[in-house]
Amino acid sequence: MTIHRWVCICVCFLISPVSSFAAPLLDLTIQHAGQPESASFPFDVTESASNLTLSVSSSLRSGTCEFRLINPNGDELKNFSWGKLTLSDHVDIRGVTGEYSAVLTPHDAVGETNLLIEAAAEKRGNSLFVFGGVLMIAIACGYVIVWRMRSHAAWRWFWAGAGVWTLGVALKFIAAYFAYQPVLEWSKERMPHAAYLIWGCFYGGAYTGVFEIGVTYLFALWARGMAKNVKNAMAVGIGAGAFEAALLGLGAAIGGALASASAFPVAGVLWLAGPYERLITILFHTASRVFALQAIAQRRILLFWYGFLLMTLVDGIATYAYLADVLKTHSPWWIELALTPIAIFSVWMIRWSLKTWRTDSGVRQGSV
């Protein structure tokens, strides 16, 4: 998993509880030219909300501007003035619906003010993100339990998968600290934008190929039991993917619980993107590692490169989403949609390995 794939996942499944995909209640850009008149901007809060998110960005060259927020009962909820200001704040409205007013009173103000007001949903919505995190953990456990019951693979091979994943990710972060971002920044300054995106996708995806699949391959040359048979190889792949899913699920559940305390908004079924992403990503981890281990067992190095390219492609897509700022304008579901055909192909890869894996004596093992 590339550094940017971690970023995408965090944005999709941890920061999503604090991000609103709904239309803003009020979005203004006001040019001040020294006029003294107050202006009132009404907006409706039609659904129960616990608070409003207020964002102000102002670059006045002179003078000041006063802001007041009035609720439908005529009560003043907020009152402050500024010259130059960048502010993001939450206003407790205690679920009161109706017509609110944002009143701006300039005092010899010259310059520009940007004002954005959005509604935040009730606390109950973010319990879905907690449930989504729990579901991610359940999916991870489900993969492990199903394969354990079907194959009777030893628990140590599942833990071996978790261990090589941890080692690979640790080495990747160390390498990325010194070389990842500097290389991308250097490329961005010297390449056309399209070429930069293509190169960035390959470079970001290859980090996963090298540090996850490559590390798995090298470690298995020492720990030969990982590639002894298909049931061990499957356990290694599932262990790697399930361990990652459990960690991310735990983070998503904690993030959802913390966000609930602040009553941030929820956007539709976005909370399901995390569980779905884990459901298909474990397939990527399994197929790529099984191919890498089968390459050792059958001395067919080409299989390693197939597994390498699979993970490079997957994280290349995630890197593109980061470099092109896809998440700013599109739902994370578009990324999952792009990955779904690769997940289907991964199932075929796994089935192929189950049918073609042979023991050291050359006898085909068949599916377990």
C-alpha positions in Angstrom: 0.0 0.0 0.0 1.5 3.3 -1.0 1.7 6.3 1.2 -1.0 8.0 -0.8 -3.2 5.0 -0.5 -3.0 5.4 3.3 -4.0 9.0 2.7 -6.9 8.1 0.5 -8.2 5.6 3.0 -7.9 8.0 5.9 -9.7 10.7 3.9 -12.5 8.3 2.8 -13.1 6.4 6.1 -11.7 8.6 8.9 -12.0 12.2 7.8 -15.3 11.5 6.0 -17.3 11.9 9.2 -16.1 15.4 9.4 -16.7 16.2 5.7 -20.0 17.4 4.2 -21.0 16.4 0.7 -24.3 18.3 0.9 -24.8 21.7 -0.7 -23.9 24.6 1.7 -26.7 26.6 3.3 -24.9 29.9 2.5 -21.9 30.5 0.2 -21.0 34.1 -0.3 -18.2 36.1 -1.9 -18.6 39.8 -1.0 -16.6 42.7 -2.4 -16.3 45.6 0.1 -15.8 49.1 -1.4 -16.2 51.3 1.8 -20.0 51.2 1.7 -21.4 51.4 5.3 -24.7 49.6 4.7 -25.5 46.4 6.6 -26.6 43.4 4.5 -28.7 40.5 5.8 -28.5 37.1 4.1 -31.2 34.6 5.1 -30.9 30.9 4.8 -33.1 28.0 5.8 -32.2 25.1 8.1 -34.9 22.6 7.2 -33.6 19.4 8.9 -32.7 18.8 12.5 -29.0 19.7 13.1 -27.0 20.0 16.2 -24.7 22.7 14.9 -23.6 24.9 12.0 -20.1 24.9 10.5 -19.0 28.5 9.9 -16.0 29.3 7.7 -14.8 32.9 7.1 -11.9 34.0 4.9 -11.4 37.8 4.7 -8.6 39.9 3.3 -9.6 43.5 4.0 -7.1 46.1 2.9 -8.7 48.6 5.4 -11.6 48.9 7.8 -13.4 46.1 9.6 -16.5 44.0 9.2 -18.9 42.8 11.8 -20.8 39.5 11.6 -23.9 38.4 13.5 -25.8 35.1 13.2 -29.5 35.3 14.2 -31.7 32.3 14.7 -35.5 32.0 13.8 -36.4 33.1 17.3 -34.4 36.4 17.0 -31.6 35.2 19.3 -28.1 36.3 18.4 -25.9 33.2 18.3 -22.6 34.7 17.1 -21.1 38.2 17.0 -17.6 39.1 16.1 -15.6 41.6 13.9 -12.5 41.2 11.8 -10.0 42.9 9.5 -8.0 40.1 8.0 -9.3 36.7 9.2 -9.4 33.0 8.4 -11.8 31.2 10.7 -13.5 27.8 10.9 -15.9 27.4 13.8 -19.0 25.4 15.0 -22.2 27.2 16.2 -24.5 25.2 18.5 -28.1 25.6 17.2 -29.6 22.8 19.3 -31.7 21.4 16.5 -33.7 24.6 15.9 -35.0 24.7 12.3 -36.3 27.7 10.3 -35.0 30.8 8.7 -31.6 32.1 10.0 -29.9 35.3 9.0 -26.3 36.1 8.6 -25.9 39.9 9.0 -22.7 41.7 7.8 -22.0 45.2 8.8 -18.9 46.8 7.1 -17.1 49.7 8.8 -15.1 51.5 6.1 -14.2 48.0 4.8 -12.3 47.6 1.5 -11.5 44.1 0.2 -13.1 40.7 0.0 -14.9 38.4 2.3 -15.8 34.7 1.7 -18.4 33.3 4.0 -19.5 29.6 4.0 -22.2 28.1 6.3 -23.0 24.4 6.3 -25.3 22.3 8.5 -23.9 19.4 10.6 -26.0 16.3 11.1 -27.2 14.9 14.4 -24.7 12.8 16.4 -26.6 9.6 15.6 -25.3 9.6 12.0 -21.7 9.0 12.9 -22.5 5.8 14.7 -22.7 4.4 11.1 -18.9 5.1 10.8 -18.3 3.3 14.0 -20.4 0.4 12.7 -18.5 0.6 9.4 -15.2 0.2 11.2 -16.5 -2.8 13.2 -17.7 -4.3 9.9 -14.2 -3.9 8.4 -12.8 -5.9 11.3 -15.6 -8.5 10.9 -14.7 -8.9 7.2 -11.0 -9.4 8.1 -12.0 -12.1 10.7 -14.4 -13.7 8.2 -11.7 -14.2 5.6 -9.4 -15.8 8.2 -12.0 -18.0 9.8 -13.3 -19.3 6.5 -9.9 -20.2 5.1 -8.8 -21.7 8.5 -11.9 -23.9 8.6 -11.6 -24.9 4.9 -7.8 -25.6 4.8 -6.8 -26.2 8.4 -3.8 -24.0 7.7 -1.7 -23.4 10.9 -2.3 -20.1 12.6 1.3 -19.3 12.3 1.0 -18.7 8.6 -1.7 -16.1 9.0 0.5 -14.4 11.5 3.4 -14.7 9.1 1.3 -12.8 6.6 0.6 -10.1 9.1 4.3 -10.0 10.0 5.6 -9.6 6.4 2.9 -6.9 5.8 4.1 -5.0 8.9 7.8 -5.3 7.8 7.0 -4.2 4.2 5.0 -1.2 5.3 7.6 -0.2 7.8 10.4 -0.3 5.2 8.1 1.5 2.8 7.5 4.4 5.2 11.2 4.7 5.9 12.1 4.8 2.2 9.2 7.2 1.5 10.5 9.6 4.2 13.7 10.1 2.2 12.7 9.6 -1.4 9.0 9.5 -2.1 7.7 13.1 -1.9 11.0 14.7 -3.1 10.9 12.6 -6.3 7.2 13.5 -6.9 7.9 17.2 -6.3 10.9 17.1 -8.6 8.8 15.4 -11.3 5.9 17.8 -10.9 8.2 20.8 -11.5 9.8 19.3 -14.7 7.1 17.3 -16.4 3.9 18.2 -18.2 0.9 17.5 -15.9 -0.3 14.5 -17.8 3.2 12.9 -17.8 3.5 13.7 -14.1 0.3 11.9 -13.3 1.3 8.8 -15.3 4.8 8.7 -13.8 3.4 9.4 -10.3 0.9 6.5 -10.6 3.6 4.1 -11.6 6.1 5.3 -9.0 3.5 5.3 -6.2 2.2 1.9 -7.2 5.7 0.4 -7.5 6.4 1.2 -3.9 3.8 -1.3 -2.9 5.1 -3.9 -5.4 8.6 -3.5 -4.1 8.0 -3.3 -0.4 5.0 -5.6 0.0 5.2 -8.2 -2.7 9.0 -8.0 -2.9 9.5 -8.3 0.8 7.1 -11.2 0.9 9.1 -13.0 -1.8 12.4 -12.4 -0.2 11.2 -13.4 3.3 9.7 -16.6 1.9 13.1 -17.6 0.4 14.2 -17.8 4.1 11.0 -19.1 5.6 10.3 -21.8 3.1 7.2 -23.1 4.9 5.3 -20.0 3.5 5.5 -21.5 0.0 5.4 -25.2 1.0 1.8 -25.5 -0.3 -1.2 -23.5 -1.4 -3.0 -23.6 1.9 0.0 -21.9 3.6 0.4 -19.4 0.8 -3.3 -18.5 1.0 -3.0 -18.1 4.8 -0.1 -15.7 4.3 -2.0 -13.6 1.8 -5.2 -13.5 3.8 -3.2 -12.8 7.0 -1.6 -9.7 5.4 -4.8 -8.3 4.0 -6.9 -9.1 7.1 -4.3 -7.6 9.5 -4.4 -4.3 7.5 -8.2 -4.4 7.4 -8.4 -4.9 11.1 -6.1 -2.0 11.8 -8.0 0.4 9.5 -11.3 -0.8 10.8 -10.1 0.0 14.3 -9.0 3.4 13.2 -12.3 4.1 11.4 -14.3 3.0 14.5 -12.3 5.3 16.7 -12.5 8.1 14.2 -16.3 7.7 14.0 -16.7 7.7 17.7 -14.6 10.8 18.2 -16.4 12.6 15.4 -19.8 11.7 17.0 -18.8 13.8 20.0 -18.7 16.9 17.7 -21.7 15.9 15.6 -20.2 16.2 12.2 -22.2 15.4 9.1 -22.7 12.1 7.3 -23.1 11.7 3.6 -25.4 8.9 2.5 -23.8 5.5 2.3 -20.2 6.7 2.4 -19.7 4.8 5.6 -20.0 1.5 3.5 -17.1 2.5 1.3 -14.6 1.3 4.0 -16.1 -2.2 4.4 -16.4 -2.6 0.7 -12.9 -1.5 0.1 -11.6 -4.0 2.6 -13.7 -6.8 1.1 -12.0 -6.4 -2.3 -8.5 -5.3 -1.0 -8.0 -8.6 0.9 -8.4 -10.3 -2.5 -5.6 -8.1 -3.9 -3.3 -9.0 -1.0 -4.1 -12.7 -1.3 -3.8 -13.1 -5.1 -0.6 -11.1 -5.3 1.1 -13.0 -2.5 -0.1 -16.4 -3.6 1.4 -15.8 -7.0 4.7 -14.6 -5.5 4.9 -17.7 -3.3 3.9 -20.0 -6.1 6.8 -18.5 -8.1 9.1 -19.9 -5.4 7.4 -23.2 -5.1 7.5 -23.9 -8.8 10.5 -21.8 -9.7 8.5 -19.7 -12.1 9.6 -16.1 -11.6 7.0 -14.8 -14.0 4.3 -15.5 -11.4 6.1 -13.2 -9.0 5.9 -10.3 -11.6 2.2 -10.9 -12.1 1.6 -10.5 -8.4 3.9 -7.5 -8.3 2.1 -5.8 -11.2 -1.3 -6.5 -9.6 -0.5 -4.5 -6.5 1.3 -1.9 -8.5 -1.8 -1.3 -10.6 -4.1 -1.2 -7.5 -2.0 1.4 -5.7 -1.3 3.2 -8.9 -5.1 4.0 -9.1 -5.0 5.2 -5.5 -2.0 7.4 -6.2 -3.8 8.9 -9.1 -6.8 9.7 -6.9 -4.4 11.6 -4.5 -2.3 13.4 -7.1 -5.3 14.5 -9.2 -7.3 15.5 -6.1 -10.2 13.2 -7.1 -11.6 13.1 -3.6 -12.3 16.9 -3.7 -14.8 16.6 -6.5 -15.9 12.9 -6.6 -17.2 10.4 -4.1 -14.8 7.7 -2.9 -17.2 5.2 -4.5 -15.7 6.1 -7.9 -12.3 4.8 -6.7 -14.0 1.6 -5.5 -15.8 1.2 -8.8 -12.4 1.5 -10.6 -10.9 -1.2 -8.4 -13.8 -3.7 -8.7 -12.8 -5.2 -12.0 -9.3 -5.8 -10.6 -10.9 -7.6 -7.6 -12.8 -9.9 -10.0 -9.6 -10.6 -11.8 -7.9 -11.4 -8.5 -10.6 -14.0 -7.8 -9.6 -15.7 -11.0 -5.9 -15.5 -10.1 -6.6 -17.2 -6.7 -8.7 -19.9 -8.4 -6.0 -20.5 -10.9 -3.4 -21.0 -8.2 -5.6 -23.3 -6.2 -5.9 -25.5 -9.4 -2.4 -25.4 -10.6 -0.2 -25.4 -7.4 2.0 -28.4 -7.4 4.0 -30.0 -4.5 7.8 -30.4 -4.7 7.3 -33.8 -6.2 5.3 -32.4 -9.0 2.0 -33.7 -8.0 -0.8 -31.2 -8.4 -2.4 -30.3 -5.1 -5.8 -29.1 -6.4 -8.1 -26.8 -4.5 -8.1 -27.3 -0.7 
